[in-house]
Amino acid sequence: MLGWGFADFFAKKTIDEIGDIATLAWAHIFGTLGLIAFAIYQYNASARDFFLPDTGKLWLLLAFFGVFQAVVYILVYKGFGKGQVAVLAPVFSSFSGITALFSILFFGEVVRGNVLVALVIVFAGILLINLDLKGFREKRFGFMRVDGFKEVALATVFAALWTLLWDKFLGGQDWLSYSLFMYAFMTVYIWIVCYVQKIKVFFDKSHVWKFLALIGLCEIVAYLSISLGYSMTTQTSVIALLSGAFSLPTIILARAFLKEQTTRTQTLGTLVIIAGIMILAMLK
């Protein structure tokens, strides 16, 4: 939640300057370098041998997860570029709820009643914090006629599927090594997209580099955290919904440092998410 939330905040500083896909491309370069540095430190500190995938099938699966996640990113940005973010953001934020629901209904996750109530509260907060009721009242349309809806809806389904599969894939495995290679494949694919689509990625705005580095750093915090979480627990729904609340830190930071105003609905959503997280923390 914090990793992706901070990354989105810093992305506000770069997307208008160099474009969304170029931001993704460079941020992932910094993220990959940061992951390599962290892996070297971690394996040396723990005196463990670095795990290198030893089968073609494993390499293909890691490449699949990296490309799959890159496709999610690109679809979301493309959808946001076409339509109203205020309308489309709640659609994408629902991926965490879909993940939790499918994990409980189809993947055998057992959730106690109190935990389920807390998860419902967190998900309600996620929807509220991403919801612009004024925008909905002013726009008289069905979702299928919203510009960008098809791309964001597809990204939402893909994100839920990726999350479920990544969780199952990581079970009992070397989460750090897997995260590194998955992220590296994601980076390579994004750069391939830039090359094929002839997207301009080079620029002469030196002040942007620090924000790209910060985006990359926050991204790897997010991926390492979620991968570690999935490798340590069977509570997929909890990890998915907490990570899906990434809009919370973004909105708080934007209000504190960019003087952006939040709506009453977003304020309510913030309080609801915090209440849900507090309830989860108190449950044993």
Backbone as numpy.savetxt, mean C-alpha at the origin, in Angstrom:
# Nx Ny Nz CAx CAy CAz Cx Cy Cz
0.84 0.80 7.72 0.02 2.00 7.72 0.88 3.26 7.72
1.84 3.32 8.64 2.71 4.49 8.73 3.62 4.60 7.51
4.15 3.46 7.06 5.06 3.50 5.91 4.39 4.04 4.66
3.25 3.44 4.29 2.55 3.91 3.10 1.94 5.30 3.30
1.52 5.60 4.53 0.96 6.91 4.80 1.99 8.02 4.62
3.20 7.82 5.16 4.27 8.81 4.99 4.70 8.88 3.52
4.75 7.73 2.85 5.15 7.72 1.43 4.19 8.55 0.60
2.88 8.42 0.84 1.89 9.21 0.10 2.04 10.69 0.40
2.38 11.02 1.64 2.57 12.43 2.00 3.74 13.03 1.22
4.87 12.32 1.20 6.03 12.83 0.47 5.79 12.84 -1.04
4.93 11.92 -1.51 4.62 11.88 -2.94 3.91 13.15 -3.39
3.21 13.81 -2.45 2.56 15.08 -2.78 3.58 16.11 -3.28
4.83 15.95 -2.82 5.87 16.91 -3.18 6.49 16.64 -4.54
6.26 15.45 -5.10 6.97 15.08 -6.32 6.09 14.84 -7.54
4.88 14.33 -7.33 4.06 13.94 -8.47 3.76 15.12 -9.38
3.43 16.28 -8.80 3.15 17.46 -9.63 4.40 17.96 -10.35
5.58 17.60 -9.82 6.84 18.08 -10.38 7.32 17.20 -11.54
7.27 15.86 -11.35 7.85 14.97 -12.37 6.88 13.91 -12.89
5.67 13.87 -12.35 4.69 12.89 -12.82 4.61 11.68 -11.91
3.48 10.98 -11.98 3.24 9.88 -11.05 4.10 8.65 -11.33
4.17 8.21 -12.58 4.93 6.99 -12.88 6.43 7.22 -12.69
6.91 8.41 -13.06 8.32 8.72 -12.84 8.64 8.74 -11.34
7.70 9.25 -10.54 7.87 9.22 -9.09 7.97 7.79 -8.59
7.09 6.93 -9.07 7.15 5.51 -8.70 8.49 4.90 -9.08
8.96 5.20 -10.29 10.18 4.60 -10.80 11.38 4.96 -9.92
11.57 6.24 -9.64 12.73 6.66 -8.87 12.61 6.29 -7.39
11.40 6.41 -6.84 11.21 6.04 -5.43 11.53 4.57 -5.22
11.17 3.73 -6.19 11.46 2.31 -6.06 12.93 1.99 -6.24
13.65 2.81 -6.98 15.11 2.65 -7.04 15.70 2.87 -5.65
15.30 3.97 -5.00 15.79 4.23 -3.64 15.33 3.15 -2.68
14.08 2.68 -2.85 13.58 1.62 -1.99 14.37 0.34 -2.13
14.70 -0.02 -3.37 15.47 -1.24 -3.61 16.86 -1.14 -2.99
17.51 0.02 -3.16 18.83 0.21 -2.56 18.76 0.15 -1.04
17.70 0.75 -0.48 17.52 0.71 0.96 17.29 -0.71 1.47
16.52 -1.48 0.71 16.27 -2.87 1.10 17.55 -3.69 1.06
18.38 -3.47 0.05 19.65 -4.19 -0.05 20.53 -3.87 1.15
20.61 -2.57 1.50 21.43 -2.15 2.64 20.92 -2.76 3.94
19.59 -2.75 4.10 19.00 -3.31 5.32 19.25 -4.82 5.40
19.12 -5.51 4.26 19.32 -6.96 4.24 20.76 -7.31 4.60
21.72 -6.56 4.05 23.13 -6.81 4.36 23.38 -6.64 5.86
22.84 -5.55 6.42 23.01 -5.30 7.86 22.36 -6.40 8.69
21.12 -6.76 8.34 20.36 -7.71 9.13 21.00 -9.11 9.11
21.42 -9.54 7.93 22.02 -10.88 7.85 23.38 -10.92 8.54
24.14 -9.84 8.44 25.42 -9.80 9.15 25.23 -9.75 10.66
24.25 -8.96 11.11 24.01 -8.82 12.54 23.52 -10.12 13.16
22.75 -10.89 12.40 22.20 -12.14 12.92 23.07 -13.35 12.59
24.17 -13.11 11.87 25.09 -14.19 11.48 24.38 -15.28 10.69
23.37 -14.89 9.92 22.65 -15.86 9.09 23.12 -15.74 7.65
23.05 -16.84 6.92 23.37 -16.80 5.51 22.21 -16.18 4.73
22.56 -15.40 3.73 21.53 -14.79 2.90 20.83 -15.87 2.09
19.50 -15.83 2.12 18.74 -16.84 1.38 18.59 -16.42 -0.07
19.10 -17.24 -0.96 18.96 -16.99 -2.39 18.03 -18.06 -2.97
16.93 -17.65 -3.61 16.02 -18.64 -4.20 16.77 -19.64 -5.05
16.49 -20.92 -4.85 17.27 -21.95 -5.50 16.51 -22.75 -6.56
15.29 -22.31 -6.89 14.53 -23.00 -7.93 13.95 -21.98 -8.91
13.78 -22.41 -10.14 13.18 -21.52 -11.13 11.75 -21.14 -10.77
11.03 -22.09 -10.15 9.65 -21.82 -9.75 9.58 -20.69 -8.72
10.50 -20.70 -7.76 10.51 -19.67 -6.73 10.83 -18.31 -7.32
11.80 -18.26 -8.25 12.12 -16.99 -8.92 10.91 -16.47 -9.69
10.20 -17.37 -10.37 9.02 -16.96 -11.13 7.93 -16.42 -10.22
7.75 -17.05 -9.07 6.73 -16.59 -8.14 7.07 -15.21 -7.58
8.32 -14.99 -7.24 8.74 -13.68 -6.75 8.57 -12.61 -7.82
8.91 -12.97 -9.06 8.71 -12.03 -10.17 7.22 -11.75 -10.37
6.40 -12.79 -10.24 4.95 -12.63 -10.37 4.41 -11.64 -9.34
4.81 -11.79 -8.08 4.32 -10.90 -7.04 4.80 -9.46 -7.26
6.04 -9.30 -7.72 6.56 -7.97 -7.98 5.82 -7.28 -9.11
5.63 -7.99 -10.22 4.93 -7.41 -11.38 3.47 -7.16 -11.02
2.86 -8.08 -10.32 1.46 -7.95 -9.92 1.25 -6.69 -9.09
2.13 -6.45 -8.11 2.00 -5.26 -7.28 2.26 -3.99 -8.07
3.19 -4.03 -9.01 3.44 -2.87 -9.87 2.21 -2.53 -10.70
1.52 -3.55 -11.20 0.29 -3.34 -11.97 -0.76 -2.64 -11.11
-0.86 -3.03 -9.84 -1.80 -2.37 -8.93 -1.49 -0.89 -8.82
-0.22 -0.57 -8.58 0.20 0.83 -8.48 -0.18 1.61 -9.74
0.15 1.07 -10.88 -0.06 1.77 -12.15 -1.55 1.98 -12.43
-2.36 0.96 -12.15 -3.80 1.09 -12.35 -4.40 2.16 -11.44
-3.97 2.18 -10.19 -4.49 3.18 -9.25 -4.14 4.59 -9.72
-2.88 4.80 -10.08 -2.46 6.13 -10.52 -3.16 6.53 -11.81
-3.35 5.58 -12.71 -4.04 5.87 -13.96 -5.49 6.26 -13.68
-6.13 5.53 -12.78 -7.52 5.84 -12.44 -7.64 7.19 -11.76
-6.75 7.47 -10.82 -6.78 8.76 -10.14 -6.52 9.91 -11.12
-5.69 9.62 -12.14 -5.41 10.66 -13.13 -6.61 10.97 -14.01
-7.52 10.02 -14.16 -8.69 10.22 -15.02 -9.87 10.84 -14.28
-10.04 10.47 -13.01 -11.26 10.86 -12.32 -11.04 11.59 -11.01
-12.11 11.69 -10.22 -12.09 12.39 -8.96 -11.53 11.49 -7.86
-10.41 11.90 -7.30 -9.78 11.10 -6.25 -10.71 10.95 -5.05
-11.48 12.00 -4.74 -12.38 11.96 -3.60 -13.42 10.85 -3.74
-13.78 10.52 -4.97 -14.76 9.47 -5.22 -14.08 8.12 -5.34
-12.90 8.09 -5.94 -12.23 6.83 -6.22 -11.43 6.27 -5.04
-10.92 7.14 -4.18 -10.11 6.68 -3.04 -10.87 5.71 -2.13
-12.15 5.98 -1.79 -12.86 5.01 -0.96 -13.01 3.65 -1.62
-13.09 3.65 -2.96 -13.20 2.38 -3.69 -11.92 1.56 -3.47
-10.76 2.21 -3.67 -9.50 1.48 -3.52 -9.24 1.08 -2.07
-9.63 1.95 -1.13 -9.37 1.64 0.28 -10.12 0.40 0.74
-11.16 0.02 -0.01 -11.95 -1.15 0.38 -11.20 -2.47 0.16
-10.02 -2.43 -0.49 -9.28 -3.68 -0.74 -8.94 -4.39 0.57
-8.66 -3.61 1.63 -8.29 -4.23 2.90 -9.48 -4.98 3.50
-10.68 -4.40 3.34 -11.87 -5.08 3.83 -12.17 -6.34 3.05
-11.97 -6.28 1.72 -12.16 -7.47 0.88 -11.18 -8.56 1.29
-9.93 -8.17 1.53 -8.92 -9.13 1.96 -9.32 -9.81 3.26
-9.74 -9.00 4.23 -10.14 -9.55 5.53 -11.34 -10.49 5.38
-12.32 -10.07 4.59 -13.53 -10.87 4.41 -13.21 -12.22 3.76
-12.41 -12.19 2.70 -12.06 -13.43 2.00 -11.21 -14.34 2.88
-10.32 -13.74 3.68 -9.48 -14.55 4.55 -10.33 -15.30 5.57
-11.36 -14.63 6.08 -12.23 -15.24 7.08 -13.16 -16.27 6.46
-13.77 -15.92 5.29 -14.78 -16.78 4.69 -14.20 -17.97 3.92
-13.07 -17.74 3.22 -12.59 -18.77 2.28 -11.22 -19.36 2.63
-10.46 -18.69 3.51 -9.12 -19.19 3.82 -9.01 -19.72 5.25
-10.14 -19.89 5.91 -10.15 -20.55 7.21 -9.61 -19.75 8.37
-9.50 -18.42 8.24 -9.01 -17.64 9.37 -10.08 -17.59 10.46
-9.69 -17.88 11.67 -10.62 -17.86 12.81 -10.46 -16.54 13.54
-11.58 -15.80 13.66 -11.55 -14.49 14.31 -12.57 -14.49 15.45
-12.10 -14.18 16.66 -13.00 -14.11 17.80 -13.93 -12.91 17.68
-15.05 -12.99 18.36 -16.08 -11.96 18.25 -15.59 -10.55 18.52
-14.79 -10.37 19.59 -14.30 -9.04 19.95 -13.34 -8.49 18.90
-12.51 -9.38 18.35 -11.59 -8.96 17.30 -12.36 -8.56 16.05
-13.39 -9.32 15.72 -14.21 -9.01 14.54 -14.85 -7.64 14.68
-15.37 -7.33 15.87 -15.97 -6.00 16.10 -14.94 -4.90 15.89
-13.72 -5.10 16.42 -12.66 -4.10 16.27 -12.29 -3.92 14.80
-12.25 -5.04 14.05 -11.91 -4.97 12.63 -12.98 -4.20 11.85
-14.23 -4.44 12.19 -15.33 -3.71 11.54 -15.22 -2.22 11.82
-14.86 -1.87 13.05 -14.69 -0.45 13.42 -13.56 0.18 12.61
-12.42 -0.52 12.50 -11.29 0.01 11.72 -11.68 0.19 10.27
-12.38 -0.79 9.69 -12.77 -0.69 8.29 -13.76 0.45 8.07
-14.68 0.64 9.00 -15.62 1.77 8.90 -14.85 3.09 8.89
-13.82 3.17 9.75 -13.00 4.38 9.78 -12.24 4.61 8.49
-11.74 3.51 7.90 -11.02 3.60 6.62 -11.93 4.19 5.54
-13.15 3.70 5.48 -14.09 4.22 4.47 -14.44 5.68 4.75
-14.67 6.03 6.00 -15.03 7.41 6.34 -13.91 8.38 6.01
-12.66 7.99 6.32 -11.55 8.92 6.14 -11.26 9.17 4.66
-11.70 8.23 3.81 -11.48 8.38 2.37 -12.72 8.90 1.64
-13.79 9.15 2.39 -15.07 9.48 1.77 -15.30 10.99 1.74
-15.69 11.49 0.59 -16.05 12.90 0.43 -17.56 12.96 0.17
-18.33 13.12 1.24 -19.79 13.11 1.10 -20.29 14.27 0.24
-19.61 15.41 0.36 -20.00 16.57 -0.45 -19.83 16.26 -1.92
-18.71 15.57 -2.26 -18.48 15.22 -3.65 -19.53 14.28 -4.18
-19.97 13.34 -3.33 -21.02 12.42 -3.75 -22.34 13.14 -3.95
-22.65 14.11 -3.09 -23.91 14.81 -3.21 -23.96 15.67 -4.47
-22.78 16.23 -4.83 -22.74 17.13 -5.98 -22.69 16.40 -7.30
-22.25 15.15 -7.28 -22.12 14.37 -8.51 -23.29 13.41 -8.64
-24.07 13.53 -9.69 -25.22 12.65 -9.90 -24.83 11.59 -10.92
-24.23 10.50 -10.44 -23.82 9.48 -11.38 -23.80 8.10 -10.72
-23.79 7.08 -11.54 -23.54 5.73 -11.06 -22.05 5.48 -11.14
-21.56 4.56 -10.31 -20.12 4.32 -10.25 -19.53 3.93 -11.61
-20.28 3.16 -12.38 -19.72 2.69 -13.64 -19.50 3.82 -14.63
-20.11 4.99 -14.39 -19.91 6.12 -15.29 -18.86 7.09 -14.77
-18.26 6.78 -13.63 -17.22 7.64 -13.07 -15.91 7.41 -13.82
-15.30 8.49 -14.29 -14.01 8.38 -14.97 -12.98 7.76 -14.02
-12.28 6.75 -14.50 -11.25 6.10 -13.70 -11.74 4.98 -12.82
-13.08 4.78 -12.75 -13.60 3.74 -11.85 -13.15 2.35 -12.26
-13.15 2.05 -13.55 -12.80 0.71 -13.99 -11.37 0.37 -13.59
-10.45 1.33 -13.77 -9.05 1.08 -13.42 -8.90 0.87 -11.90
-9.55 1.74 -11.11 -9.41 1.65 -9.66 -10.11 0.40 -9.11
-11.27 0.05 -9.68 -11.97 -1.16 -9.24 -11.13 -2.40 -9.52
-10.51 -2.44 -10.69 -9.65 -3.57 -11.03 -8.44 -3.61 -10.10
-7.86 -2.44 -9.81 -6.73 -2.37 -8.89 -7.13 -2.84 -7.49
-8.36 -2.53 -7.09 -8.85 -2.94 -5.77 -8.92 -4.46 -5.66
-9.48 -5.09 -6.69 -9.57 -6.55 -6.71 -8.17 -7.16 -6.72
-7.29 -6.61 -7.55 -5.92 -7.12 -7.64 -5.18 -6.97 -6.30
-5.37 -5.81 -5.65 -4.69 -5.56 -4.37 -5.14 -6.55 -3.31
-6.44 -6.84 -3.27 -6.94 -7.82 -2.30 -6.38 -9.21 -2.60
-6.36 -9.57 -3.87 -5.84 -10.88 -4.26 -4.35 -10.98 -3.96
-3.59 -9.92 -4.31 -2.15 -9.91 -4.03 -1.88 -10.09 -2.54
-2.63 -9.37 -1.72 -2.42 -9.43 -0.28 -2.66 -10.83 0.27
-3.74 -11.46 -0.17 -4.06 -12.81 0.28 -2.98 -13.81 -0.16
-2.57 -13.72 -1.42 -1.58 -14.66 -1.94 -0.21 -14.43 -1.31
0.16 -13.17 -1.10 1.45 -12.86 -0.49 1.51 -13.40 0.94
0.41 -13.27 1.64 0.34 -13.80 3.00 0.58 -15.30 3.01
-0.10 -16.03 2.13 0.06 -17.48 2.08 1.46 -17.88 1.60
2.02 -17.10 0.68 3.32 -17.39 0.12 4.43 -17.24 1.17
4.26 -16.26 2.08 5.30 -15.97 3.06 5.32 -16.93 4.24
4.26 -17.68 4.43 4.15 -18.52 5.61 5.39 -19.36 5.88
6.10 -19.05 6.98 7.26 -19.84 7.39 8.50 -19.66 6.54
8.49 -18.67 5.63 9.63 -18.47 4.73 10.50 -17.30 5.19
11.59 -17.07 4.47 12.49 -15.97 4.78 11.87 -14.67 4.26
11.13 -13.99 5.13 10.34 -12.83 4.71 11.21 -11.68 4.18
12.41 -11.50 4.73 13.27 -10.41 4.30 13.79 -10.63 2.89
14.30 -11.82 2.63 14.80 -12.14 1.30 13.68 -12.07 0.26
12.54 -12.64 0.59 11.41 -12.63 -0.33 10.95 -11.21 -0.63
10.91 -10.36 0.39 10.49 -8.97 0.20 11.47 -8.23 -0.71
12.75 -8.48 -0.50 13.78 -7.82 -1.30 13.63 -8.17 -2.78
13.52 -9.44 -3.09 13.45 -9.85 -4.50 12.11 -9.43 -5.13
11.02 -9.54 -4.36 9.72 -9.11 -4.88 9.76 -7.62 -5.22
10.30 -6.81 -4.31 10.36 -5.37 -4.51 11.27 -5.02 -5.69
12.37 -5.75 -5.83 13.28 -5.51 -6.95 12.61 -5.80 -8.28
11.85 -6.89 -8.36 11.12 -7.20 -9.58 10.07 -6.12 -9.88
9.42 -5.61 -8.84 8.45 -4.54 -9.03 9.13 -3.31 -9.62
10.30 -2.97 -9.11 11.05 -1.82 -9.60 11.43 -1.99 -11.07
11.94 -3.16 -11.41 12.34 -3.43 -12.80 11.14 -3.29 -13.74
9.99 -3.82 -13.34 8.81 -3.75 -14.21 8.35 -2.31 -14.41
8.38 -1.51 -13.36 7.97 -0.10 -13.49 8.88 0.63 -14.46
10.19 0.34 -14.41 11.12 0.97 -15.34 10.90 0.47 -16.77
10.53 -0.79 -16.92 10.20 -1.31 -18.26 8.99 -0.58 -18.82
7.99 -0.34 -17.97 6.79 0.41 -18.40 7.18 1.82 -18.84
8.05 2.46 -18.08 8.51 3.81 -18.45 9.20 3.80 -19.81
10.01 2.78 -20.06 10.73 2.69 -21.34 9.78 2.43 -22.49
8.87 1.46 -22.31 7.94 1.10 -23.39 7.00 2.24 -23.72
6.51 2.92 -22.70 5.57 4.02 -22.90 6.25 5.36 -23.12
7.59 5.34 -23.15 8.38 6.55 -23.38 8.04 7.66 -22.38
7.91 7.27 -21.12 7.62 8.23 -20.06 8.91 8.94 -19.66
8.85 10.25 -19.58 10.02 11.03 -19.22 10.36 10.83 -17.75
11.54 10.32 -17.46 11.92 10.03 -16.08 13.10 10.87 -15.60
13.78 11.55 -16.50 14.93 12.36 -16.10 14.51 13.82 -15.99
15.05 14.51 -15.01 14.63 15.89 -14.73 15.80 16.64 -14.10
15.67 17.96 -14.01 16.75 18.78 -13.48 16.31 19.56 -12.23
15.37 19.00 -11.49 14.87 19.63 -10.27 15.50 18.95 -9.06
16.60 19.51 -8.61 17.40 18.85 -7.57 16.66 18.71 -6.24
15.72 19.61 -5.95 15.03 19.56 -4.67 14.10 18.35 -4.55
13.81 17.69 -5.67 12.88 16.56 -5.66 13.54 15.30 -5.13
14.87 15.19 -5.28 15.54 13.94 -4.95 15.34 13.51 -3.50
15.37 14.48 -2.58 15.22 14.09 -1.16 13.85 13.50 -0.89
12.83 14.00 -1.58 11.49 13.45 -1.38 11.37 12.06 -2.00
12.01 11.85 -3.14 12.01 10.51 -3.75 12.69 9.50 -2.83
13.79 9.92 -2.21 14.49 9.03 -1.29 13.61 8.72 -0.07
12.89 9.71 0.42 12.01 9.51 1.57 10.84 8.59 1.21
10.31 8.75 0.00 9.24 7.85 -0.45 9.75 6.42 -0.46
10.94 6.21 -1.04 11.52 4.87 -1.10 11.74 4.29 0.29
12.25 5.11 1.21 12.50 4.65 2.58 11.19 4.22 3.25
10.16 5.05 3.10 8.87 4.73 3.72 8.23 3.51 3.08
8.43 3.36 1.78 7.89 2.18 1.08 8.48 0.89 1.65
9.80 0.88 1.85 10.40 -0.36 2.34 10.01 -0.63 3.79
9.79 0.43 4.57 9.26 0.24 5.92 7.91 -0.47 5.85
7.07 -0.03 4.91 5.75 -0.63 4.75 5.84 -2.10 4.34
6.63 -2.38 3.30 6.71 -3.75 2.80 7.39 -4.69 3.77
8.44 -4.22 4.46 9.08 -5.06 5.45 8.14 -5.34 6.62
7.41 -4.32 7.04 6.50 -4.48 8.17 5.38 -5.46 7.85
4.76 -5.27 6.68 3.63 -6.13 6.34 4.09 -7.56 6.08
5.28 -7.71 5.49 5.79 -9.06 5.24 6.15 -9.75 6.55
6.78 -9.02 7.47 7.09 -9.57 8.78 5.81 -9.95 9.52
4.81 -9.07 9.43 3.54 -9.34 10.09 2.89 -10.61 9.57
2.83 -10.75 8.25 2.21 -11.95 7.67 2.98 -13.22 8.01
4.30 -13.09 8.16 5.10 -14.28 8.45 4.99 -14.71 9.91
4.48 -13.80 10.78 4.47 -14.08 12.22 3.09 -14.43 12.76
2.04 -14.22 11.97 0.70 -14.45 12.50 -0.22 -15.03 11.43
-1.25 -15.69 11.89 -2.29 -16.20 10.97 -3.44 -15.21 10.87
-3.35 -14.09 11.59 -4.43 -13.10 11.59 -4.28 -12.16 10.39
-4.52 -12.69 9.21 -4.40 -11.92 7.97 -5.28 -10.68 7.99
-6.51 -10.82 8.49 -7.45 -9.71 8.48 -6.95 -8.52 9.29
-6.31 -8.79 10.42 -5.80 -7.71 11.26 -4.70 -6.94 10.54
-3.73 -7.67 9.98 -2.63 -7.02 9.27 -3.15 -6.23 8.07
-4.07 -6.83 7.32 -4.59 -6.18 6.11 -5.31 -4.88 6.43
-6.17 -4.90 7.45 -6.95 -3.71 7.76 -6.09 -2.60 8.38
-5.14 -2.98 9.24 -4.26 -1.96 9.81 -3.40 -1.31 8.73
-2.86 -2.11 7.83 -2.05 -1.53 6.75 -2.91 -0.72 5.79
-4.20 -1.11 5.65 -5.10 -0.40 4.75 -5.52 0.96 5.25
-5.17 1.28 6.50 -5.52 2.59 7.06 -4.44 3.63 6.78
-3.70 3.47 5.67 -2.57 4.35 5.38 -2.98 5.81 5.12
-4.25 6.05 4.82 -4.69 7.43 4.61 -4.66 8.25 5.90
-4.73 7.57 7.05 -4.75 8.28 8.34 -3.50 9.13 8.55
-2.28 8.56 8.51 -1.10 9.42 8.70 -0.93 10.45 7.58
-1.34 10.12 6.35 -1.23 11.09 5.26 -2.06 12.32 5.55
-3.29 12.11 5.97 -4.19 13.23 6.24 -3.71 14.05 7.44
-3.25 13.37 8.49 -2.75 14.09 9.66 -1.53 14.93 9.31
-0.61 14.35 8.53 0.60 15.09 8.14 0.25 16.27 7.22
-0.68 16.04 6.28 -1.07 17.12 5.36 -1.71 18.26 6.13
-2.48 17.94 7.15 -3.11 18.99 7.94 -2.08 19.74 8.77
-1.10 19.01 9.33 -0.11 19.62 10.21 0.92 20.46 9.47
1.38 19.96 8.30 2.50 20.61 7.62 2.12 21.34 6.34
1.05 20.91 5.70 0.62 21.57 4.46 -0.60 22.45 4.66
-1.08 22.51 5.91 -2.23 23.34 6.28 -3.48 22.98 5.48
-3.58 21.71 5.07 -4.78 21.28 4.37 -5.92 21.07 5.38
-7.13 21.42 4.96 -8.28 21.29 5.83 -8.91 19.91 5.66
-9.30 19.31 6.78 -10.00 18.04 6.73 -11.49 18.27 6.93
-12.28 17.37 6.37 -13.73 17.46 6.52 -14.15 16.83 7.85
-15.38 17.08 8.23 -15.89 16.47 9.45 -15.92 14.94 9.32
-16.21 14.48 8.11 -16.24 13.03 7.89 -14.86 12.42 8.08
-13.82 13.10 7.58 -12.46 12.60 7.75 -12.04 12.63 9.22
-12.44 13.68 9.93 -12.13 13.75 11.37 -12.80 12.61 12.11
-14.05 12.34 11.77 -14.77 11.22 12.39 -14.07 9.90 12.05
-13.69 9.74 10.78 -13.00 8.52 10.37 -11.70 8.33 11.13
-10.96 9.42 11.35 -9.72 9.35 12.12 -9.97 8.82 13.52
-10.98 9.37 14.18 -11.30 8.94 15.54 -11.76 7.49 15.58
-12.52 7.08 14.56 -13.02 5.70 14.51 -11.85 4.72 14.33
-10.92 5.04 13.42 -9.76 4.17 13.21 -8.94 4.04 14.49
-8.67 5.16 15.13 -7.88 5.14 16.37 -8.58 4.30 17.43
-9.92 4.45 17.52 -10.68 3.65 18.49 -10.57 2.17 18.18
-10.67 1.81 16.90 -10.56 0.41 16.52 -9.19 -0.17 16.82
-8.14 0.62 16.55 -6.78 0.16 16.83 -6.57 -0.01 18.33
-7.12 0.91 19.13 -6.99 0.80 20.58 -7.68 -0.47 21.10
-8.84 -0.78 20.53 -9.55 -1.99 20.94 -8.73 -3.24 20.58
-8.17 -3.25 19.35 -7.33 -4.39 18.95 -6.13 -4.56 19.88
-5.53 -3.43 20.25 -4.34 -3.49 21.11 -4.66 -4.05 22.49
-5.90 -3.83 22.97 -6.27 -4.30 24.30 -6.71 -5.75 24.32
-7.02 -6.31 23.12 -7.49 -7.69 23.08 -6.31 -8.65 23.18
-6.46 -9.72 23.87 -5.41 -10.73 24.02 -5.77 -11.96 23.20
